[in-house]
């Protein structure tokens, strides 16, 4: 478990989060396209800067036809379904942990 500061100096709040347990966020259609396209682009332009690569990937994504873009949109929808399913499972597991903690405290009293 790690501590994470919100970055706001006025509140100074720290939140605890469990590394490796919470599901990864869903990827958008653009992010899926970028993950697929970046290795190809790096082979095509080996000395290209990250910024230039981002510009080229963005231009390629904008140039996709609606039928080409549909592939990435469907993959993004599947990602969203996975994220919702895993988040619900994670939240239920957190509730079970809390419930167990409180039940074990009740036995001590």
PyMOL commands that set and color helices and strands:
alter all, ss='L'
color gray80, all
select helices_A, chain A and resi 29-44+50-63+66-108
alter helices_A, ss='H'
color red, helices_A
select strands_A, chain A and resi 2-5+14-17
alter strands_A, ss='S'
color yellow, strands_A
deselect
rebuild
show_as cartoon
